[in-house]
């Protein structure tokens, strides 16, 4: 049975590669911000490219912040990617021409600039999943594709509990993925990560 996935359309860059990859692994995909479609979807994919504050502004503009929170409360799966993951945190130290917009605050902490020798971090890096991971089961040590200048550097907390956290390194350790009940997120781009990314998305679909 095909799983219905909505890719949240809030103006976050070119998401056609996301749609193609999800279709490749068997999802029935719709690119939309229609609240009815979001609420009835088996999974909600929240993309994110570019500036943190601009992305949060776009999310709020289409009511995406409310829809994400509704799904979390209902236990309905959400997958945030790149800035779509960062937006789940409280804030970011990134500057912005559109002003500052706080994140959704689902997880504690702020997103801060990477300290690697070359920033942005663009390219392939291995990840270190925690024991018990479902999102990255069988993918420990695999390489995924990153494009970012900011990241969370401390393990997130929600309601006093620490979600499962996957780590990667670029100058220092940063959060590469989070698994928190119905919400999963990756700093890397699964849709640009070849077979490893396809395996991750296929596994996510199986949990819907």
VOPAGU-2260 file (C-alpha; in pm, 1 decimal, decimal comma):
REM VOPAGU-2260
SITE   aa  ch    i         X         Y         Z
SITE  UNK   A    0       0,0       0,0       0,0
SITE  UNK   A    1     141,6     336,2    -105,0
SITE  UNK   A    2     190,0     591,5     173,2
SITE  UNK   A    3      61,0     943,6     121,9
SITE  UNK   A    4     331,7    1203,3     187,5
SITE  UNK   A    5     285,2    1578,9     171,6
SITE  UNK   A    6     597,3    1782,3      99,3
SITE  UNK   A    7     516,6    2112,1     267,7
SITE  UNK   A    8     520,1    2386,7       5,7
SITE  UNK   A    9     617,9    2713,5     172,1
SITE  UNK   A   10     865,3    2858,7     -77,2
SITE  UNK   A   11    1177,6    2678,2      42,4
SITE  UNK   A   12    1375,9    2648,9    -279,2
SITE  UNK   A   13    1361,3    2374,9    -539,3
SITE  UNK   A   14    1199,4    2066,2    -387,3
SITE  UNK   A   15    1147,3    1869,6    -708,4
SITE  UNK   A   16    1436,6    1640,2    -620,3
SITE  UNK   A   17    1261,2    1563,8    -291,5
SITE  UNK   A   18     940,1    1472,4    -471,0
SITE  UNK   A   19    1126,3    1252,5    -720,4
SITE  UNK   A   20    1315,9    1063,6    -452,1
SITE  UNK   A   21    1003,1    1002,2    -243,0
SITE  UNK   A   22     824,4     876,1    -552,9
SITE  UNK   A   23    1125,5     654,8    -631,1
SITE  UNK   A   24    1090,6     478,5    -294,1
SITE  UNK   A   25     717,1     425,7    -340,9
SITE  UNK   A   26     538,2     722,0    -182,5
SITE  UNK   A   27     226,5     889,7    -319,4
SITE  UNK   A   28     354,3    1249,5    -303,8
SITE  UNK   A   29     175,5    1584,4    -302,7
SITE  UNK   A   30     354,7    1921,2    -289,8
SITE  UNK   A   31     116,7    2153,9    -109,5
SITE  UNK   A   32      46,8    2366,7     197,6
SITE  UNK   A   33    -325,4    2282,4     198,1
SITE  UNK   A   34    -410,8    2213,9     564,3
SITE  UNK   A   35    -657,5    1940,9     471,3
SITE  UNK   A   36    -394,1    1754,2     272,2
SITE  UNK   A   37    -137,9    1795,2     550,8
SITE  UNK   A   38    -378,1    1663,3     814,1
SITE  UNK   A   39    -478,0    1353,1     618,7
SITE  UNK   A   40    -126,7    1264,6     497,0
SITE  UNK   A   41      45,8     957,9     637,7
SITE  UNK   A   42     368,7    1157,4     655,0
SITE  UNK   A   43     465,7    1525,2     636,7
SITE  UNK   A   44     804,7    1612,6     486,0
SITE  UNK   A   45     930,6    1958,8     584,7
SITE  UNK   A   46    1211,4    2072,7     350,6
SITE  UNK   A   47    1437,8    2367,1     414,8
SITE  UNK   A   48    1699,6    2546,3     207,0
SITE  UNK   A   49    1871,8    2876,2     280,5
SITE  UNK   A   50    1833,4    3109,3     575,9
SITE  UNK   A   51    1681,1    2990,3     905,7
SITE  UNK   A   52    1474,6    3303,1     970,4
SITE  UNK   A   53    1345,5    3327,2     614,3
SITE  UNK   A   54    1239,2    2962,6     627,1
SITE  UNK   A   55    1060,1    3006,1     960,1
SITE  UNK   A   56     888,4    3315,0     819,4
SITE  UNK   A   57     773,6    3108,1     522,2
SITE  UNK   A   58     651,6    2825,5     747,5
SITE  UNK   A   59     449,8    3064,1     962,9
SITE  UNK   A   60     314,1    3235,5     653,1
SITE  UNK   A   61     137,5    2918,4     536,7
SITE  UNK   A   62      40,8    2802,1     886,5
SITE  UNK   A   63     302,7    2529,3     874,3
SITE  UNK   A   64     409,5    2587,2    1233,8
SITE  UNK   A   65      56,2    2516,5    1354,8
SITE  UNK   A   66      17,5    2213,2    1127,5
SITE  UNK   A   67     346,5    2062,6    1248,2
SITE  UNK   A   68     247,3    2109,2    1612,1
SITE  UNK   A   69     -94,6    1954,6    1543,3
SITE  UNK   A   70      71,0    1647,2    1393,3
SITE  UNK   A   71     313,2    1615,2    1684,6
SITE  UNK   A   72      27,1    1623,6    1935,5
SITE  UNK   A   73    -164,7    1367,7    1728,6
SITE  UNK   A   74     139,8    1140,2    1696,5
SITE  UNK   A   75     137,8    1181,4    1317,6
SITE  UNK   A   76     479,9    1142,7    1149,9
SITE  UNK   A   77     685,5    1444,9    1045,0
SITE  UNK   A   78    1028,9    1447,7     879,2
SITE  UNK   A   79    1224,3    1776,4     878,2
SITE  UNK   A   80    1529,1    1811,4     653,1
SITE  UNK   A   81    1820,8    2059,9     666,7
SITE  UNK   A   82    1671,0    2397,2     767,4
SITE  UNK   A   83    1344,0    2206,9     806,2
SITE  UNK   A   84    1520,5    2030,5    1093,6
SITE  UNK   A   85    1678,9    2348,0    1231,9
SITE  UNK   A   86    1337,0    2515,1    1248,3
SITE  UNK   A   87    1233,4    2262,4    1514,8
SITE  UNK   A   88    1480,4    2422,3    1757,9
SITE  UNK   A   89    1424,7    2736,4    1964,0
SITE  UNK   A   90    1634,2    2979,6    1761,4
SITE  UNK   A   91    1938,1    3038,4    1538,5
SITE  UNK   A   92    2229,7    3280,2    1557,7
SITE  UNK   A   93    2218,9    3319,9    1179,1
SITE  UNK   A   94    2169,4    3678,9    1061,9
SITE  UNK   A   95    1889,1    3760,6     821,0
SITE  UNK   A   96    1767,9    4040,1     597,3
SITE  UNK   A   97    1407,8    3951,9     689,2
SITE  UNK   A   98    1463,8    4003,4    1061,6
SITE  UNK   A   99    1471,1    3737,1    1330,4
SITE  UNK   A  100    1201,3    3476,2    1370,1
SITE  UNK   A  101    1214,4    3222,7    1654,1
SITE  UNK   A  102    1195,9    2855,6    1567,0
SITE  UNK   A  103     910,5    2626,6    1657,4
SITE  UNK   A  104    1072,7    2543,6    1991,6
SITE  UNK   A  105     992,6    2175,2    1972,7
SITE  UNK   A  106    1347,5    2103,6    2089,6
SITE  UNK   A  107    1569,2    2298,5    2326,5
SITE  UNK   A  108    1871,2    2490,5    2209,3
SITE  UNK   A  109    1984,3    2719,7    1932,5
SITE  UNK   A  110    2139,7    2650,0    1594,9
SITE  UNK   A  111    2487,9    2804,7    1572,0
SITE  UNK   A  112    2760,7    2849,9    1311,9
SITE  UNK   A  113    2987,9    2560,5    1226,6
SITE  UNK   A  114    3352,6    2589,3    1326,9
SITE  UNK   A  115    3504,8    2373,5    1052,7
SITE  UNK   A  116    3802,9    2487,4     842,7
SITE  UNK   A  117    3572,6    2549,9     546,5
SITE  UNK   A  118    3220,7    2684,0     590,6
SITE  UNK   A  119    2971,2    2608,9     446,6
SITE  UNK   A  120    3008,2    2236,1     492,5
SITE  UNK   A  121    2929,2    2104,8     145,0
SITE  UNK   A  122    2978,4    1739,3      68,1
SITE  UNK   A  123    2968,2    1388,1     202,6
SITE  UNK   A  124    3018,3    1296,1     569,1
SITE  UNK   A  125    2966,8     982,4     771,9
SITE  UNK   A  126    2718,2     975,4    1058,0
SITE  UNK   A  127    2713,6     807,4    1400,4
SITE  UNK   A  128    2363,1     681,1    1482,8
SITE  UNK   A  129    2274,1     588,0    1841,7
SITE  UNK   A  130    2173,1     239,5    1958,5
SITE  UNK   A  131    1804,9     180,2    1894,0
SITE  UNK   A  132    1780,1     401,6    1587,4
SITE  UNK   A  133    1504,4     318,5    1341,4
SITE  UNK   A  134    1561,4     603,3    1098,2
SITE  UNK   A  135    1924,7     505,4    1036,3
SITE  UNK   A  136    1902,0     133,0    1102,3
SITE  UNK   A  137    2172,4     -40,9     900,8
SITE  UNK   A  138    2320,2     293,3     792,3
SITE  UNK   A  139    2585,4     350,7    1057,7
SITE  UNK   A  140    2905,7     463,8     888,9
SITE  UNK   A  141    2728,7     549,1     562,6
SITE  UNK   A  142    2796,3     884,9     399,4
SITE  UNK   A  143    2525,0    1145,2     350,6
SITE  UNK   A  144    2523,6    1475,1     164,2
SITE  UNK   A  145    2535,2    1798,4     367,7
SITE  UNK   A  146    2503,3    2162,8     261,9
SITE  UNK   A  147    2496,7    2396,5     563,2
SITE  UNK   A  148    2678,4    2663,0     761,3
SITE  UNK   A  149    2481,6    2624,7    1085,9
SITE  UNK   A  150    2386,8    2326,8    1301,9
SITE  UNK   A  151    2277,7    2226,1    1649,9
SITE  UNK   A  152    2580,4    2143,4    1863,9
SITE  UNK   A  153    2403,4    2009,9    2172,0
SITE  UNK   A  154    2168,2    1713,4    2197,6
SITE  UNK   A  155    1809,4    1840,3    2200,0
SITE  UNK   A  156    1566,7    1799,1    2488,6
SITE  UNK   A  157    1186,8    1791,9    2479,7
SITE  UNK   A  158     976,6    1781,8    2796,1
SITE  UNK   A  159    1278,6    1676,0    2997,2
SITE  UNK   A  160    1360,1    1380,5    2771,7
SITE  UNK   A  161    1645,5    1343,7    2522,6
SITE  UNK   A  162    1545,6    1213,4    2179,5
SITE  UNK   A  163    1772,6     971,8    1993,6
SITE  UNK   A  164    2049,0    1182,3    1840,3
SITE  UNK   A  165    2281,2    1101,6    1549,8
SITE  UNK   A  166    2609,4    1290,8    1522,6
SITE  UNK   A  167    2851,0    1396,8    1249,0
SITE  UNK   A  168    3167,9    1606,7    1246,2
SITE  UNK   A  169    3287,3    1915,4    1062,3
SITE  UNK   A  170    3540,4    2093,8    1277,5
SITE  UNK   A  171    3342,1    1981,0    1578,7
SITE  UNK   A  172    3054,1    1743,0    1646,3
SITE  UNK   A  173    2707,4    1851,7    1545,3
SITE  UNK   A  174    2360,1    1700,1    1540,4
SITE  UNK   A  175    2307,1    1513,9    1213,1
SITE  UNK   A  176    1966,2    1360,3    1288,5
SITE  UNK   A  177    1703,3    1341,6    1561,8
SITE  UNK   A  178    1434,1    1080,7    1633,4
SITE  UNK   A  179    1165,9    1199,9    1874,1
SITE  UNK   A  180     843,7     998,9    1867,7
SITE  UNK   A  181     649,0    1100,5    1556,5
SITE  UNK   A  182     912,8    1360,8    1461,0
SITE  UNK   A  183    1232,1    1270,9    1278,1
SITE  UNK   A  184    1478,7    1512,4    1124,9
SITE  UNK   A  185    1807,7    1516,5     937,7
SITE  UNK   A  186    2061,7    1792,4     884,2
SITE  UNK   A  187    2175,3    1615,5     568,0
SITE  UNK   A  188    1971,9    1582,9     248,9
SITE  UNK   A  189    1843,9    1225,3     201,6
SITE  UNK   A  190    1718,3    1310,8    -147,8
SITE  UNK   A  191    2075,2    1399,3    -252,5
SITE  UNK   A  192    2241,5    1108,3     -72,0
SITE  UNK   A  193    2208,2     833,8    -330,3
SITE  UNK   A  194    2128,7     479,0    -220,9
SITE  UNK   A  195    2182,9     554,2     148,6
SITE  UNK   A  196    1930,5     837,4     132,2
SITE  UNK   A  197    1684,1     620,1     -56,6
SITE  UNK   A  198    1720,1     348,8     208,5
SITE  UNK   A  199    1656,0     601,3     486,2
SITE  UNK   A  200    1343,0     738,8     317,3
SITE  UNK   A  201    1218,7     390,4     236,1
SITE  UNK   A  202    1259,3     294,7     601,2
SITE  UNK   A  203    1076,9     609,5     709,5
SITE  UNK   A  204     785,1     523,8     481,0
SITE  UNK   A  205     761,3     181,8     644,1
SITE  UNK   A  206     700,3     349,4     980,2
SITE  UNK   A  207     403,9     555,2     855,5
